Amino acid sequence: MTILIKVLQFFLSLSILIFIHELGHFLAAKSFKTRVDKFYLFFDWGFSIFRCKKVNGRWRFKFFSKNVPEKYTVSEYRDAAGKKQKNYEPIDLNTLPEDDWRRSDSTEYGIGWFPLGGYNKIAGMIDESMDKSQMQQPPQPWEFRSKPAWQRFIIMVAGVFMNVVLAFVIYIGLLAHEGETYLPTAEVNKYGISVDSLGYEFGLRDGDKILAVDGKYIEEFQEISMQIILEKAKTIEVERNGKDTTIVLPDDALTKLLSKQDAGFISYRTPFVVAEVMENSAAQSGGLLAGDAIVGINDIPTPYYQDFVKNIKQFKNQDIEVKVVRESDTLALAMHLPEEGVIGAYARTYLPDYFELETKEYTFFEAIPAGFLKTFDGLSDYWKQVKLIFNPKTKAYESVGGFISIGSIFPDQWNWSIFWRMTAFLSIALAVMNILPIPALDGGHILFLLIEIITRRKPSDKFMEVAETIGLILVLALIILANGNDIIRLFR
């Protein structure tokens, strides 16, 4: 059930993002009287789940139907050099039945069967469909290629623009509805941080209190790890045993941080207050109760949950004493630790039990500039991450994730607040990735249009076909890399 919930959230979010993106291209094309032959959610290779179109003034609907043949017949011939060529001849539409879909020039709307994309098929444009038939015919005034460069530019940039607008709208709604709650760094400093092996290697220690990163205080604790990565921080200032200490990060710190697959190298630490004791467990047999605070194992003090986790495994298959504080008494509970090295007790994880969270409240009108700022910061941060991926020295390409990684960011249980936050984040990611100057992506088309506007020279259709092919290869390689990384991680 957990996997199903994650999958449903992933596909719903993906569907929203693709629909909004393609809607941007569609509305811009229509506003300039450019014909859109198809508007599809998901890909319809071979057949579609659903399609509809206005034919002779009437809407017609089809379910689970094969693709309708194009309006052109294809014949092959050899040119003077003996090279095989294709000839595209338009079909005489008057010879087709009156209810044949090919007689209508209206847009065909549909849902494909392959749920990892979507597209607009804009007439007179070289795109990922690589449909050359229409391009063999004389240009028509309603085609994309016949429109002025500035109109074509707006049509191409509209998809990315709509994804940014979607993130902006989602953030406005979330901020106005529930505000913004975060864990202040000052609150974490009540108990100090917990570090993993990488944090220890960098010079950090359990109990350190974060004062600044490269001299800058970071208000939200969750932002510290990301800021260290994105800003390529050199130093972390901490308070240790009452004294201020500066940790100088090693030169390869960024590479090592990017290679990690877990949440981060530092985290907050909390006391181990028992929330629930499992039946037939070592904890139950030893008399542990909900509400007890575990403070030690034998002679080892474990005032924090993270201390307990780090030390308990060494006592597998042994009799131990777990020291707990119950109300005002300190007790030593005898129990036998099984082979798994767990006592069978869950800790309280509700943050407000330990920390005072900060919440910023917004009215609707206050949420508008705050939503804009959050969207802009999201774009800036994601662009910095993309630059890291294309920098071989960081080896960030090894941390690129595919569909499994994207799906895993959604929670195990359906939570609309988290769903919309993740959708806003992915919308920003889609906008940034699509604007990259790679042929086959919107950014590639935009780049060529900018060149055309500046030089007043339009690239040839042949050049665009070759560029589109190269772009598709690059995109496919990126998809293989991302999903290949996911598969490798599954077997680590």
N, C-alpha and C positions, 0 to 999 in steps of 0.2 A: 504493500500500500504506500509506503514511504517513497519508493521509486516512482510509482504511478503519479503521486502528487507532484513530485519534482518535474516529471515529464510533461504533465498537463500545464503547469505554470510556464515551463520553458516554451511550449508550442503556442500558448495563448499570447505570451509576451512577444514572441517572434512574429506571430501573425499581425499583431497590432503595429509593430515597428515597420514591417514590410508594407502593410496596407497604407500607413501614413506616408512612408517614403514614396511609394509609387503614386499615391494620390497627388503628391506635390508635382511630379512630372506631368501627370494627367491634366490637372487643373491649369497648369502653365501652358501646356500644349493647346488645350481647348480655348484658352483665352486669346491665343494668337491664330485661331482657326486652323490649327494643324490637326490632321486626321490621326486618330489613335485607333489602330485596327483591333488591338486586344488589350484588356486590362485584367490581369490575372493575379490571384493570390496562389502561391506555390506554382510549380512547373507542371505543364500538361504534356510531357513527352509521350506521344502515341495516343493518349486519350485523357479526358478530363472527368472529374467527379460531377461537376455541374457547369453548365454554360447557358447564357441567355443573350438574346440579340433582338433588335427591332427589325423585322422584315415586313415590307409593305405596310408599314404603319401599325403592325401588331407585334407584341412581345412574344417571342417563342423561347421555350425552355427545353433543355435536354439534360438527362442524367446518365452518367457512366457511358459516355459516347466517344467514339473515335474522332480524331481530329478531322475537320473538314478539309478537303484538298484545297490548295491555293488557287488563286485566280489566273495562274499561268501554267502552260504546258512546257516541259523541258525536252529539248532535243539536242543531240550531240553531233558535232561536225569537226573536221580537221581544217586548220587554217593553212595558209600558203607554205608555212614551215613544217607542216605535218603534225603540229601540236593539237591535241584534243581540246576542244572548246565546247561550251554549253550555250545554247540559244534559248532564251525565254520568250515565249509568245503569249500575249494575253488571250484568255478564253473569251469567246463571244458570249457575254452574259445573257443575251436575248435567246440563246439556244437552251438555256437552263430552265428547269421548272420554276414557276413563279414563287414557290415557297423555299427555293434553294437559298441557303444562307449567303452564298457568294454573290447574290444579286444585290445585297444590301451593303452600303458603305458605312453603316453605323458601327459603333464600337461593340465588340463582343466581350462580355463580362463573364468571368468564370473562376472556378477553383480547381487547380490541378491536383494530381495524385501524389506528387513528390513534395513533401512538406518542408522544404528548406530553401525557400526563396519566393520570388514573385517577380512580375515584370509588366511593363507597358511595351507594346509593340507599336512604335510610332512610325507612321508611314514615311518612307524616304530617308531612313536613318540606318547606318551600319551599327548594329549593337550585338549583344551576346548571342542573339538568335542566328546571326550570320546568314540571314535571308538575303540572297543576292538577286532574286527574281525581279523585285520591284526596281532595284537600282539599275537594271538593264534597260528600263523604259525611259522615255523622255521625262524630264522633271515636270511635276504638276504644281500649280500654285498652292495646293493644300498640303504639300509634303514638307517635311522637316528641312530637307536640303535646299528648298526654295526660299526659306525664310531668311531675313537679315541675320547677320552674326549675333547682334545683341539680343534678338529674340531667342535664338538657339541657345545662347549662353544662359538666359533666364530659365529656359525649359530644363537645362541640364542641372543647374544649381538648385532648382526648386525642391528636389528630393532631400538633399542634405539640409536645406533650410527648414523643411517641414519636420525633420527629426530633431533639430535644435528647438523648434517651436514646441514640439511635443514634450521634450524634457522640461522646458520652461513652464508650460501649462501644468504638468504633473507636480513640479516643485511648488508652484503657487498654491495648488490645491492642498498638498500635504502640509505646507507651512501654515496656511490659513486654518486648516482643520485640526491639526494636532500639534503645531509648533515644531520645535526642534530640541530634542533631548540628547544630552551628551554627558560623558563622564569627564569631569574636570581633572586635569593633571594634579592639581593641588589636593584633590580628594584621594587619588592613588598614593600620593606621598604620605598619607597617614600611616600606611603599612609598608610602603616601599614597593619596589618592583620585584618580579621574579624573572630570572633569565634562563634561557636554555644553553646548550653547549656552545652555540655560536656566539651568543651574547657574552658568555664567560670568556671565550677566546678573544673577543674584542677588548676585554678588560672590565666589563660590567660585573656587578655582584648582586646577589639577592639582598634586598633591603635598601639598595641605592634609591635615592630620590632624584628624579629628573628635574633639573633646574632650567636647562636651555639646550638647544641644538644649534651649533655655530653661533652662539651668542644670542639666539632668539628664543624667547619663551613661547611654548606652544600650549594654548589654552585647553584644547581637546586632546585627551590622552590617546584616543584611537588614531589621531593624525600623525603621531610621532614617527612610527615606522615608515609610513608612506613619504613623509617629508624628508626623512633621512635618505630615502632612495631617490626621490624626484629631484631634490636639491643637491644631491651628491655631497652630503654633509661630511665634514672633516673631523669635527669634535662634538662630544657630548659632555655637558657640564652636569655633574651630579653632586649631591650631598651624601657623604659616607661617614658614619660614626661622628656626625656633628661637624665634619670638615668638608669644605668645597674641594672637589677633585675634577680635573679635566681629563677625559678619556680621548686619546687621539686614535681615530679609526685607521686601520691599515689600508694600504693602497688598493687591495683587492676586496675591500669590504662590500662594495656595491655588487661585484660579481657573486660573492658568496650569499649575499642577501637575496639576490634574484634567483639563485638556484634552489632556495628553500621552497618547499611546497606546503608548509603549514602557515598558520595565521601570522606569526611574527617571532622575532627573537627576544622580545620583552613582552611581559604581560603584567597585569595587576595581580596582587596576591591578597588572599582573604583568609580569615580563620576557618578551620574545619568544623563548622557547626552541622550536626547530623540532621538531615531532613527526613530520612526514611531508612529503616533497617530491613533488610531482606529476610524472608523466612528461611529457616534451615541454614543459616549462614553462621560463620565464625562470630560475627558481631552479635547476633541474636543469642547464641549459646553463651557468650561472655557477659551478657546483660546490658549491652549498649542500648541507649534509648534515644529517640528523636529529641533534639534540643541539647544533647550533650555536645560539649566542645572538646575535640580531641587535641591534646597538647603534647603528647609524647609517645614513643615506642621504646619500651625498656628504659634505657638510660639516655636515649637520644631525644632531645627536645624537638617537637614539631608544632610550633605555635601556629603555623599556617598550613593550609591544605596542600600547597605545592611542596612543602617540606615533607609532609606525610607520604605523598606520592613518590618522591625521590628516594625515600628510605625504606618503604615497606617491602619492596621486592626482595631484598637481601635476606628476608626471614621466611622464605618459602618452606613449608613442611616443618615449621618449628613452633614450639610453644612460646608465646609472647605475652607481655603485659602492655596493654594500651591504657595510657593515662588520660583521663578525661576530667573536665570541670563540669559538675552538675549542680546548678544553682550556686551555692557558696562553698561546696565541698569538692576536693580533688580526690578522685578514685583511681585505683589501679585494677583494670579488668583483665582477667586471664582468659586467653583464647588460643586455639590452635590454628595457625595460618595454613590454608590448603596449598596445593601445588600451583594454583593460579596466582597466588600472591595477592589476593584481595580479601578484605574482611567482610564485604557484603553490606556496605553502607553508602548511601548517597548523601552528598554534601548539599547544603543550601546554595543555590546559584543565583538567587534573585538579588541583583546588584543593590537595590535600595535598602536591603538588609544591612549592607556594609558601608555604602557610600551615599552621599547626598548628591544626586544627579542634578544637573542644571537644565532648566527648560526655558527656551525663549518663546514667548507667545507673540503671535502676529495677528493683526486684523487683516482683512482681505486686501486692503490697499497697501498695508505695510508689507504684505507677502509678495507683492509685485516686484519691487526693487530687490528684495531679498532672494526671490526666485531667479531673477535675472543674474544676480551675483553668483548664486549657487551653480547656475548653468554655465556661466563664463568660467568659473573656477574648475568645473568638471571638464570643460573643453581644454583648458590650459593643462590640467594635470594629465589628462589622457594623451594629449599631444606629446608631453614629455615622456610618457611611457612608450609611445610609438617610436620616438627618437632613440630610446634605449635599445629597442628591438633591432633597429638597423645599425647599431654600433657593435661590430663584432667583438670588441674588447670586453664588453660587459657580459657577453654570452646570454643576453636576455632572450634571444630567440629560443633557447632551450626551455624557457618557462612559458612560452606561448601555448595557450590552451585552445582546444576545439569545442565541439558540441558537448562533450562530457563535462569539461571544465565550466562551460557556460551554464549548463543545466544544474551543476552542483552548487552554484551560488544561491539558488532558491532554497527556502527552508523546507524542513520535513513536513511541516503542517502548513495548511493554507492560511496565510496572513496577508490581507489586502494591503496593509501599510508597507510591508516589506516587498510585496509583489510590485507595487507601483514605484518604489524606490529603485528596485532592480531594473525595472523597465525604463525608467528615466536614465539610469546609468548606461544601459545597453543602447539606448537611443543616441546618447552622446558618442558612445564608442562607434556605432554604425555611421554617424555623421563624419567623424574624424577619419575612419578607415575608407569611407567612400570618396573623400575629398583628396586622397592621395593621388599624385599625378601618374597613375598607372593606367594604360589603355585597358578598356573593358570595365573600368570603374568610372564613376561620374567625373572624378578628378582628371582622368586622362582626356575625356572629351572637353572638359573645361579648359585644360591646358592648351589643346589644339585650337580652341575657339579664341582664346586670348592671343595666341600667336597670329591667328587670322585677322583679328581686330587690329592688332598692331601693324602687321605687315601688309594687310589688305590683300593677302593671297590665301586662297582656300586650298587645303590639302586635297589631293585627288582621292577618288573613291578607292582606287587600288591601294594607296598608301594607308587609308583608314582600315581597309580589310586586313592588311598585314599587321598594322599596329594592334587591331582588335585581337587577332590571333595570338600575338606575342603576349598581350595583356591577359588573355584567358589562360595561357600557359603559366604566367606568373601567379595569377590568382589561384589556379589549381595547385601550384607548388606550395603556396602559403597554406591552403586548406589541408594538404597532405602533411605539411610540417606540424600544424597545430594539432590535428587529430592523431598524427603519429606520436607526438609527445604524450597525448592522453593515454594512448594504448601502452606506451612504454611504462608510464607511471602505474598502470594497473598491475603490472607484473614485477614491480620493484618490491 
